[in-house]
Each structure stands twice: as C-alpha cells, then as structure tokens.
Amino acid sequence: MAAPKKGRGPSGGQGRPGRALALILIAMVALTGGMFLSGHTTPRLGIDLAGGTSITLKAQSQPGKPDAINQTNMDTAVSIIERRVNGLGVSEAEVQTEGRDNIIVNIPKGTNSKQAREQVGTTAQLYFRPVLAVTDGKATPTGTASPSASGSPMPSASPSNKETASGSKATPSASATTQGRAVTGALTKDTSPSPSASGTPKASASPSAPVDPAAAELQKKFAALDCSTKASRAKAGANVKPTDTTVACSSEGDAKYVLGPAAVSGTDVDSAKAAVDQQRGMWIVQMDFTDKGSKKFQQITSKLSTQQPPMNQFAIALDGEVVSAPQVNETLSGSAEISGSFTQQSAQDLANVLSYGALPLSFHEDTVTTVTAALGSEQLQAGLIAGAIGLALVVIYLVVYYRGLSSIALLSLMVSGILTYTLMALLGPAIGFALNLPAVCGAIVAIGITADSFIVYFERIRDEIREGRTLRPAVERAWPRARRTILVSDFVSFLAAAVLFIVTVGKVKGFAFTLGLTTLLDVVVVFLFTKPVMTLLARTKFFSSGHPWSGLDPRRLGAKPPLRRSRRVNAPTDPKEA
C-alpha cells in the first residue's frame, strides 16, 4: 500500500515563524542603533511644542506698479517663502497672509531657523548684466581724477591675472580679489553709454559732442556711490528696471560697477543647486537655463568674448548686488556656475532662493518676536494624559475580554511604539519632520487602528475554535480571512491620510503624516510579529489546551463537538425493526 503523499503546509509559514520575528528584530535594532549613532534620540518638535520665531513681513509698494500688492501676488509670495524655508529643512514652518499686505512666518526653533529668517524676505531678483565700468567701492570726490587702470580693482589684460569664463566654468585668479565670485553666465546687447578706459563712464565719446543728461547723471551717481555699508549697497540697485543702465555694488562692498540693461533674468534659470568643485575644492552654485534662457546666454557671451576689459565682463546681480563679475573669452551656452568665496551654507542659500524663484513683491521685516512653548507644553501634557487614558482603557478591555491573548496584543503595541518613536526621531534630520500637537493626535488615533487589527485576528481564531477545530489549525485557517480584512481596513485609513496630507496645509499635515506612517507600521507589525508570535504560542500547552485564562477556552466560546468521520451504518434487516 502506497504511503500517502505529504501535502504542503499551510501558507503563512506556520513551521518557520522565527524568520519573520528575526526580520522585525533586525529592523528594530537597526533603527534604534541608527537613532543613537546619529545623536537624534528625540523627535524634532514643531513651533507649538518647541517655540521659535514669528516674523511679520510687510509688502512695499513698487514705483510704476500701484496695483502690485494684490491677493494673487501675496499668495504667490506665501508659496515661495514656504518652499524656501522648508527647503532648508525647517519643517512645519507656518506661512500665511494677514490683512492686505502682511505675511506672518512662524519658524520653529532649530538648526536652520537663522538661515530661514534671512531668506524669508529676500526678493531674489536675479539679472545678468554687462559690465560697463568698475572701480573700488569708495566714493570718488567731485573734481578728482578717476582711478587709473593700474589702481582700479579691474583685472589686468594678462590672461594669467584675469578672472575668466570659458567652457562651462569660470576660473578665478588670486589677483582678482575685488571681483568677488567667478561665474559662467549670460548677458544681453549693450545699449548703455561707453565707459572710459579707466572704468569711469563718459558722457560722450567726443569732447565736442553734446552732453547726454542721463549719462551725466549716471556718472555723478557712480562717483558718489559708497559701497562700504550694507544700506548703501541695497539702495544702489533699488527700484531699477531690468531695461535700465544702473550702478551697483559688489556683495562684499569692495567694488562698484556701471551695469548695462539685463539680458537674462532669474526666470530664465531652470534649476540651481550647491555642489563642490572637485578640481578646485570649493563650493559652487550650478545653474541650468531654460531653452529660452540658454539662447540668451549664448548670444551675450558671444558678444562679450570679442570685447576688451572691462567690457568683456558680465555681472550676476542678485537683488541689486553683484555676486560675481567674470570675464568671457569664448561663447558659452546651456548652464552656468557661480564660484568663489562661497561657504557651504551661503552656496546652499543662494541655490535655494534661485530654485524657488523670485518674490513678486518686495518686503521688509515689520516685527520679529520669539514664541514660547509654554502653551504648547500644557497642551502636549493634556494630550499625553488623554493618550495614556485611552491606552489604559484599551489594555483593560483586552485583558478582561481576551485574557491570555492580551499579552500578544500588548507586545505588538510595544513593538509598534518602538518603531514609531525611532522613525520619528530619524525622520527629523532626514526629511525635516517635526512633531506637533496634531501629529501627537494622529499617533493616539493609531493606537485604536492597531488594536483593531489584533481584535480582527483574535476573533477569526475564536470563530474557528467555535467550529470545533483545535488551536493550531484554527490559527492558520483564521489568518487568510483576517489578513484580507486587516489590509482593506488599513488601506482605507492610509488612503484617507494620504488625501488629507495632499489637500491640507500647515499643522494638519502633521496629523495626516503620522496617521499614514502608523497605519503602514500596523501592517508590518501584524504580519511580522503578531502572526508569528501567535503561531509559536499555539504550540504551548497553556494555549493549545484551552486553559480558562488563555482566552481560547472552547467551553467558554461555546464550541461545537469536534467533527469526526464515522462509517455508514447498514439498514436493519429484522422485519420487526423495520
């Protein structure tokens, strides 16, 4: 007689639950170790819990644009400021309008809050302009001779001493200190007055020619410009149209320029990022132009490459200040690099404002106040108390109703809590996640979602026992049905969290993010911990024998007698019995 074939064990790995437990244990150890090694052992807190800085920005009217301060421009400014601040890793920043011309920016206390404050009101209007004249940043007394070529900060005509822009890179020399940063850039057709050889603009090319009042005024303004203070540097380029010839200071204040009309603007920049030039070991800002901007860039570098110094230079002016003025020796196109005296932070700041665009309005700081976390701490304490009460009620319910099975649920809740805490601590420095009060509420709601998954599985097991099956087959037969129910329930919760995260703004995003995260962790814990532990405990005598305190006592559950097969009894042959 042939031996019966051995069938495959039930799905779910009944015989090898240790693999799943080993996997989740490794994940817990890795996350916990990463948390301690990174030094971030506590989650980052939002402004309502940690305090921070509140800045009020007031929009300024612009000459020739009386209707510039409108709802559309204010909403655009809010969007750009929010992306700038959160682009620095300061998550949970709140940016909103107040009244007609105010924007309130709340920045949580954190590593980058200072940098964020410096950028919230930066207009970030970027223009590439041809250089017509350059000298040092001091004012020139009326009636004195303009600086000579040898005494000016312009680079000499020698290729070894000048700052150049060639290929896709600009190579600065040590002698070009007053030129600031080197850049590969772009510019436009020059329609401005011709400068003198010494770098000071003349009113006309010939002494007998009539004096142009605009050129004379420009020369007077250039001579009087003093770039030694931040206020004078900011005032030099204020209220200047892109089509105007203007004067400007370098961002360091050590040089001043006469600049022609802009040919390429910040809107022609497609993207920008900070990077390290491996050959020179210095921080640079890499920019990619749009198709339209690339054509403009090619045209201006083609024109400038044929000029003599300083006419072969172009200036990159950010908010009216020149951050770089390299010379051009050949036609360039496609991209640009700003390099020179950048630190990592300054390079990232510049790339950040260029990436997210220029503000449609000019702003100034109206008020700056410090927000304390006193109120948030009281609310957090109340929330934690509420969460503790809710968790205690869940534990009491599980112990009273499920008895021994409650130990599995409590262990699963503990594992879920460890995973949630370590992930929140690591996501702070990784993606800028900050824990605020709504996020705490999301974590409390997740306790009920996780407990619901355990209850679904336990009830499926008890249903199988009521049908007369023993515990081990009941655990495996109950799992497929419980698994489908758990997945559907968690999918609905995750979908709701995802929609809420997408359509909402501000603190509500914290609630949605936490709810979605804990929902995903619920699936991980149920599959890799709760189910394997239940499989192992089903092999113990306490649970398999149906101990009254196990929560699986067949008599308490009203189980049917075990289903048994019996032989068919033949009908009686005695006529009397018939």
C-alpha positions in Angstrom: 0.0 0.0 0.0 1.5 3.3 -1.1 2.2 5.8 1.6 0.1 8.9 1.5 1.8 12.0 -0.1 2.7 14.7 2.2 0.9 17.9 1.4 2.3 21.4 1.7 2.0 23.1 4.9 -0.5 26.0 5.2 0.5 29.3 3.8 2.0 31.9 6.1 5.0 29.9 7.2 3.4 28.0 10.0 6.6 26.0 10.5 9.0 28.9 10.4 7.7 31.9 12.2 11.2 32.6 13.5 12.2 34.2 10.2 9.6 36.9 10.4 10.5 37.6 14.0 14.2 37.7 13.2 13.5 40.2 10.4 11.5 42.6 12.6 14.0 42.3 15.4 16.8 43.3 13.0 14.8 46.3 11.8 14.2 47.4 15.4 17.9 47.0 16.3 19.0 48.9 13.2 16.6 51.8 13.7 17.4 52.1 17.4 21.2 51.9 16.7 20.8 54.5 13.9 19.0 56.8 16.3 21.7 56.7 18.9 24.6 56.8 16.5 23.1 59.9 14.8 22.6 61.6 18.1 19.0 62.3 17.4 17.4 60.4 20.2 14.2 62.5 20.4 11.8 63.7 17.7 12.1 67.2 16.5 9.3 69.4 17.8 7.1 71.9 16.0 6.8 75.5 16.9 3.7 74.8 19.1 5.8 72.5 21.2 9.3 73.8 21.0 8.8 77.5 20.4 10.5 79.6 17.7 10.4 82.9 15.9 7.5 84.7 14.4 8.3 87.2 11.6 5.8 89.8 10.2 6.7 90.8 6.6 5.1 94.0 5.2 4.8 94.3 1.4 6.2 97.5 -0.1 4.7 99.4 -2.9 6.7 99.5 -6.2 7.2 102.5 -8.5 5.1 102.3 -11.6 3.1 99.3 -10.2 0.4 100.8 -7.9 -1.7 97.6 -8.0 1.2 95.2 -7.4 0.1 94.5 -3.8 -2.9 92.2 -4.6 -4.2 88.8 -3.4 -2.6 86.9 -6.3 0.9 88.3 -5.6 0.5 87.8 -1.9 -0.5 84.1 -2.3 2.4 83.6 -4.7 4.8 85.1 -2.2 3.4 82.8 0.6 4.0 79.8 -1.6 7.6 80.8 -2.5 8.5 81.7 1.1 7.1 78.4 2.4 9.1 76.4 -0.1 12.3 78.3 0.6 12.0 77.8 4.4 11.1 74.2 4.2 13.8 73.7 1.5 16.3 74.5 4.3 15.0 71.6 6.4 12.9 73.8 8.7 9.7 71.7 8.5 6.3 72.7 10.0 7.0 76.3 9.2 3.8 78.3 9.0 3.4 81.0 6.4 0.1 82.8 6.0 -1.2 86.2 5.0 -2.6 88.7 7.4 -4.7 91.6 6.1 -3.9 93.1 2.7 -0.1 93.5 2.8 1.3 91.4 5.7 2.7 87.9 5.7 3.2 86.0 9.0 6.1 83.4 9.1 6.4 81.1 12.1 9.7 79.3 12.2 10.2 76.5 14.8 13.4 76.6 16.9 16.0 74.6 15.0 19.4 74.5 13.4 18.4 76.3 10.3 16.0 78.8 11.7 18.5 81.7 11.5 19.2 81.0 7.8 15.4 80.7 7.2 14.9 84.1 8.8 17.5 85.6 6.4 15.8 84.2 3.4 12.0 84.7 4.1 12.0 88.3 2.8 14.8 88.1 0.2 13.4 89.2 -3.1 15.9 87.1 -5.1 15.6 89.0 -8.3 18.5 87.8 -10.4 19.8 89.5 -13.5 22.8 89.0 -15.8 24.1 92.4 -16.9 27.1 93.5 -19.0 29.8 95.4 -17.0 30.5 98.9 -18.5 32.8 100.2 -15.8 34.3 99.1 -12.5 36.4 100.6 -9.7 36.8 100.2 -5.9 33.8 100.6 -3.7 34.6 104.0 -2.2 33.0 107.3 -3.3 35.1 109.5 -5.6 35.3 113.2 -4.5 34.0 115.6 -7.1 36.6 117.0 -9.4 39.2 114.3 -8.8 40.5 112.1 -11.5 39.0 108.7 -11.8 41.1 105.7 -10.9 43.6 104.6 -13.4 43.7 101.1 -14.8 46.6 100.2 -12.6 44.9 101.5 -9.5 41.5 100.1 -10.1 40.4 96.7 -8.9 39.8 95.6 -12.5 41.9 92.6 -13.6 44.7 93.3 -15.9 44.7 92.3 -19.6 47.1 89.5 -18.8 45.4 86.1 -19.2 47.2 84.8 -16.1 45.8 87.5 -13.9 42.2 87.9 -15.0 39.1 86.1 -13.9 37.7 84.3 -16.9 34.7 82.4 -18.0 35.5 79.7 -20.5 33.8 76.4 -21.5 31.3 75.7 -18.8 33.4 77.0 -15.9 34.8 80.3 -14.7 38.3 80.2 -13.3 39.2 82.9 -10.8 42.8 84.1 -10.2 44.2 85.1 -6.9 44.7 88.7 -8.1 41.0 89.2 -9.0 40.1 89.6 -5.3 37.7 92.5 -5.8 35.8 90.7 -8.5 34.1 88.5 -5.9 33.0 85.2 -7.3 33.6 83.7 -10.7 30.7 82.6 -12.8 29.8 81.2 -16.2 26.9 83.4 -17.2 24.9 85.2 -19.8 24.0 88.7 -20.9 22.4 91.0 -23.5 23.0 93.5 -26.1 24.7 96.6 -24.7 22.7 99.8 -25.2 24.4 101.8 -22.4 27.0 104.7 -22.6 30.6 103.8 -23.4 33.0 103.8 -20.5 36.3 105.3 -20.5 39.5 103.2 -20.5 39.9 103.8 -16.8 36.5 102.4 -16.0 34.6 105.6 -15.4 31.7 106.3 -17.8 32.0 109.3 -20.0 29.1 111.5 -21.0 30.0 111.1 -24.7 32.7 109.7 -27.0 33.9 113.1 -28.2 34.6 116.3 -26.2 32.7 118.3 -28.8 29.6 116.2 -28.7 26.6 117.4 -26.7 26.4 116.1 -23.1 23.7 113.5 -22.5 21.9 114.5 -19.3 21.2 110.8 -18.4 24.8 109.8 -18.9 26.0 112.8 -16.8 23.6 111.9 -14.0 24.8 108.3 -14.2 28.4 109.4 -14.0 27.6 111.6 -11.0 25.8 108.8 -9.2 28.6 106.4 -9.9 31.2 108.8 -8.5 29.1 109.4 -5.3 28.4 105.8 -4.7 30.0 104.4 -1.5 29.6 100.6 -1.1 31.1 100.4 2.4 27.8 99.9 4.2 25.0 97.4 3.7 22.4 100.1 3.5 24.1 102.0 0.7 24.7 98.7 -1.3 21.0 97.9 -1.0 20.0 101.4 -2.0 22.2 101.4 -5.1 20.1 98.9 -7.0 16.7 99.8 -5.5 13.8 100.5 -7.9 15.8 99.9 -11.0 14.1 98.4 -14.0 15.8 95.5 -15.9 16.0 97.7 -19.0 17.8 100.5 -17.2 21.5 101.2 -17.1 22.4 101.3 -13.5 25.1 101.4 -10.8 25.6 98.6 -8.3 27.9 97.4 -5.6 29.6 94.0 -5.1 28.1 91.9 -2.3 31.3 92.4 -0.3 31.3 96.2 -0.8 34.8 96.3 -2.3 33.8 97.2 -5.8 31.2 99.3 -7.6 30.0 98.9 -11.2 28.2 100.6 -14.0 25.9 97.9 -15.5 24.1 97.7 -18.8 20.5 96.5 -19.3 19.7 93.0 -18.2 19.5 90.3 -20.9 19.0 87.1 -18.8 16.9 87.1 -15.7 16.2 84.7 -12.8 13.1 83.4 -14.6 15.4 82.0 -17.3 17.1 79.8 -14.7 15.5 76.3 -14.8 17.2 74.9 -11.6 20.1 75.6 -9.2 22.0 73.5 -6.7 25.0 73.8 -4.5 27.9 71.5 -5.2 31.6 71.1 -4.6 34.0 71.6 -7.5 36.3 68.6 -7.0 39.2 70.1 -9.0 39.4 73.3 -7.1 37.9 72.1 -3.8 35.5 74.9 -3.4 31.7 75.4 -3.2 29.9 76.5 -6.3 26.3 77.1 -7.4 25.3 75.3 -10.6 22.5 76.7 -12.7 20.7 75.2 -15.7 18.9 77.6 -18.0 15.6 77.1 -19.8 15.7 76.8 -23.6 14.9 80.5 -23.9 17.5 81.5 -21.3 20.2 79.3 -22.9 19.8 81.1 -26.2 20.1 84.5 -24.5 23.1 83.2 -22.6 24.8 82.1 -25.8 24.1 85.4 -27.5 25.6 87.6 -24.8 28.7 85.5 -24.2 29.3 85.5 -28.0 29.2 89.4 -28.0 31.2 89.8 -24.8 34.0 87.5 -25.8 35.1 89.9 -28.5 35.3 93.0 -26.2 38.2 94.4 -24.2 38.2 94.6 -20.4 36.1 95.6 -18.6 33.6 95.4 -21.5 34.1 91.6 -21.7 32.8 91.1 -18.2 29.2 90.4 -17.1 27.8 90.8 -13.7 25.4 88.5 -11.9 23.3 90.8 -9.8 21.1 89.4 -7.0 18.7 91.9 -5.5 20.8 94.7 -7.0 24.1 93.5 -5.6 26.8 91.9 -7.8 27.8 88.5 -6.6 30.2 87.8 -9.4 31.7 89.6 -12.5 33.8 87.2 -14.6 35.4 87.9 -17.9 34.3 85.9 -21.0 36.8 84.6 -23.5 34.5 82.3 -25.6 30.9 81.7 -26.4 29.0 79.7 -23.7 25.6 78.1 -23.5 23.4 75.8 -21.5 24.5 76.2 -17.9 26.4 78.5 -15.5 28.5 78.1 -12.4 28.9 80.7 -9.7 32.1 80.1 -7.8 34.5 81.9 -5.5 34.1 82.9 -1.8 31.2 80.6 -1.0 30.8 78.6 2.2 28.6 75.6 2.1 25.8 77.5 3.8 26.0 80.5 1.5 26.1 78.3 -1.6 23.0 76.4 -0.4 21.2 79.6 0.5 21.8 81.1 -2.9 20.8 77.8 -4.7 17.7 77.7 -2.6 16.4 81.1 -3.5 17.2 80.6 -7.1 15.5 77.3 -7.3 12.2 78.5 -5.9 12.1 81.8 -7.8 11.9 85.5 -7.0 9.2 87.0 -4.9 6.7 89.1 -6.8 6.8 91.8 -4.2 9.4 93.5 -2.0 9.1 93.0 1.8 10.7 94.4 4.9 10.6 92.9 8.4 7.9 94.7 10.4 8.2 92.8 13.6 10.2 89.8 14.9 9.0 88.1 18.1 10.0 85.0 20.0 7.3 82.4 20.5 7.5 80.4 23.8 6.4 76.8 24.0 4.6 77.2 27.3 1.1 76.9 25.9 2.1 74.0 23.6 3.7 72.2 26.5 0.5 72.4 28.5 -1.5 71.1 25.5 1.0 68.3 24.9 0.8 67.3 28.5 -3.0 67.2 28.2 -2.7 65.2 25.0 -0.4 62.7 26.5 -2.7 62.3 29.5 -5.6 61.7 27.1 -3.5 59.2 25.2 -2.4 57.4 28.4 -6.1 57.1 29.5 -7.1 55.8 26.1 -4.3 53.2 26.1 -5.1 52.1 29.6 -8.8 51.6 28.6 -7.7 49.5 25.6 -5.4 47.4 27.8 -8.1 46.8 30.3 -10.5 45.8 27.6 -8.0 43.4 26.1 -7.1 41.8 29.4 -10.8 41.4 30.5 -12.1 40.1 27.2 -9.1 38.2 25.7 -7.2 37.2 28.9 -4.0 35.4 27.8 -4.4 36.6 24.2 -4.0 40.2 25.5 -0.2 39.5 26.1 0.2 39.2 22.3 -1.6 42.4 21.7 0.4 44.3 24.4 3.7 43.0 23.0 2.6 44.0 19.5 1.6 47.5 20.7 5.1 47.8 22.4 6.8 46.9 19.1 4.7 49.3 17.2 5.5 52.1 19.7 9.3 51.4 19.4 9.2 51.5 15.6 7.1 54.7 15.6 9.3 56.5 18.0 12.6 55.6 16.3 11.3 56.5 12.9 10.0 59.9 14.1 13.4 60.6 15.7 15.2 59.7 12.5 12.8 61.5 10.1 13.5 64.8 11.8 17.0 65.3 10.4 16.3 63.1 7.3 13.3 64.9 5.8 12.6 67.7 8.3 9.6 66.0 10.1 8.6 67.9 13.2 6.3 66.6 15.8 3.4 69.0 16.6 0.2 68.6 18.5 -1.9 67.3 15.6 0.8 64.7 14.9 0.5 63.6 18.6 -3.2 63.2 18.0 -2.5 61.1 14.9 -0.3 58.8 17.0 -3.1 58.4 19.6 -5.6 57.6 16.9 -3.2 54.9 15.6 -3.5 53.0 18.9 -7.1 52.2 18.1 -6.2 51.2 14.5 -3.5 48.9 15.7 -5.7 47.3 18.4 -8.5 46.8 15.8 -6.1 44.6 13.7 -5.4 42.4 16.7 -9.1 42.0 17.5 -9.9 41.0 13.9 -7.4 38.2 14.0 -8.3 37.0 17.5 -12.0 36.9 16.6 -11.3 34.9 13.5 -9.3 32.4 15.6 -12.1 32.1 18.1 -14.6 31.5 15.3 -12.6 28.6 14.1 -12.5 27.1 17.6 -16.2 27.5 17.9 -16.5 25.4 14.7 -14.8 22.6 16.7 -11.2 22.9 15.5 -8.1 22.7 17.7 -5.9 25.8 18.2 -3.0 25.1 15.7 -5.2 24.6 12.6 -7.5 27.4 13.8 -4.6 29.9 13.9 -3.6 29.1 10.3 -7.2 28.9 8.9 -8.1 32.2 10.5 -5.1 34.1 9.1 -6.2 34.4 5.4 -9.6 35.8 6.3 -8.2 38.1 9.0 -5.4 39.2 6.7 -7.8 40.4 4.0 -9.9 42.3 6.5 -6.8 44.0 8.0 -5.4 45.0 4.7 -8.7 46.5 3.5 -9.1 48.4 6.8 -5.6 49.8 6.8 -5.8 50.7 3.1 -8.8 52.8 3.7 -7.1 54.5 6.7 -3.9 55.1 4.7 -5.9 56.5 1.7 -7.7 58.9 4.0 -4.3 60.0 5.5 -2.8 60.5 2.0 -5.7 62.6 0.7 -5.6 64.7 3.9 -1.9 65.2 3.6 -2.2 66.4 -0.1 -5.2 68.7 0.3 -4.4 70.4 3.6 -1.7 72.9 4.7 0.1 73.7 7.9 -0.2 71.6 11.1 -2.9 69.3 9.7 -0.3 67.8 7.5 1.4 66.5 10.7 -1.7 64.7 11.7 -2.0 63.1 8.2 1.6 62.1 8.0 1.6 60.5 11.4 -1.6 58.6 10.7 -0.3 57.3 7.4 3.0 56.3 9.0 1.5 54.4 11.9 -1.0 52.7 9.5 1.9 51.3 7.5 3.6 50.2 10.7 0.4 48.4 11.7 0.6 46.2 8.6 4.3 45.5 9.3 3.7 44.6 13.0 0.7 42.3 12.3 2.5 40.4 9.5 6.0 40.1 11.0 5.2 40.0 14.7 1.6 39.3 15.8 1.0 36.4 13.4 4.4 34.6 14.1 4.1 35.0 17.8 0.5 33.6 17.7 1.9 30.6 15.7 4.5 30.0 18.4 2.1 30.4 21.3 -0.4 28.0 19.7 2.2 25.2 20.3 2.4 25.8 24.0 0.3 23.8 26.4 -1.3 26.8 28.1 -3.0 28.0 24.9 -3.4 24.7 22.9 -5.2 23.0 25.8 -7.7 25.8 26.0 -6.8 27.0 29.6 -9.6 29.1 31.0 -7.2 32.1 31.3 -5.9 31.7 27.8 -8.9 33.4 26.2 -9.4 30.4 24.0 -11.3 28.0 26.2 -13.7 26.0 23.9 -16.4 25.7 26.6 -16.5 29.5 27.2 -16.6 30.1 23.5 -19.5 27.6 23.0 -17.5 25.4 20.7 -19.3 22.5 18.9 -18.1 18.9 19.4 -15.1 18.0 17.2 -16.2 17.0 13.7 -15.4 13.3 13.2 -15.9 10.9 10.3 -17.9 7.7 11.0 -18.7 4.6 9.0 -22.2 4.3 7.4 -24.5 2.0 9.4 -26.4 -0.6 7.3 -30.1 -0.6 7.4 -31.6 -3.2 9.8 -32.8 -6.5 8.3 -35.2 -7.5 11.1 -38.8 -7.0 9.8 -39.8 -6.1 13.3 -37.2 -3.3 13.5 -38.3 -2.2 10.1 
